Amino acid sequence: MSDVKMLSGAEGLKKIGELIKDVRICMMTTAAGDGSFDSRPMATQEIDKDKGFDGIVWFLTRHESLKVDELETDPHVCLMYADPANHNYVSVKGKATISRDKAKIHELWNPMYKAWFPAGENDPQIAVLKVDVTEAQYWEASSSKLVFGIKYLAAAVTGGAVKVGESGKVMV
């Protein structure tokens, strides 16, 4: 990887959106009451392909849950996205809020959620979890798998003289 590239504003949001748009599941990390961290898989709602990524990540969640309890104490979260097939990784930091906004639940609803919310969109346990992104870091390969593999071997042989990919930091 090369030196860290700094991005901000629309350029940074576009970069994050491109890297996470096809990664359905992320790991969400919250701060536990004892100072440790808890992580769990969460299904990211689709990013509107026409509008692009706007710096907000949406989830549906169970209102009575440890994550909601933790977020009420400390709203800071980290969302970790991994696309190992393409050698792309993103760590997103943000602040979460929980709501029972029926219109947003309806907008985000997918029949797949009946497995978690048997009463459907009107399940009393369903809640919206909104993460306002504050910053992100990313690491991505710069080429196809074959070229990446060759560059990786060349970097190992040359002590890192060959650029394998790109890393960057995005400030929103």
Sequence and secondary structure as in RCSB ss.txt:
>XXXX:A:sequence
MSDVKMLSGAEGLKKIGELIKDVRICMMTTAAGDGSFDSRPMATQEIDKDKGFDGIVWFLTRHESLKVDELETDP
HVCLMYADPANHNYVSVKGKATISRDKAKIHELWNPMYKAWFPAGENDPQIAVLKVDVTEAQYWEASSSKLVFGI
KYLAAAVTGGAVKVGESGKVMV
>XXXX:A:secstr
  SEEEEEHHHHHHHHHHHHTT  EEEEEEE TTS EEEEEEE     TTT   SEEEEEEESSSHHHHHHHH  
EEEEEEEEGGGTEEEEEEEEEEEE  HHHHHHH  GGGGGT TTGGG TTEEEEEEEEEEEEEEEESS HHHHHH
HHHHHHHHTS S  EEEEEEE 
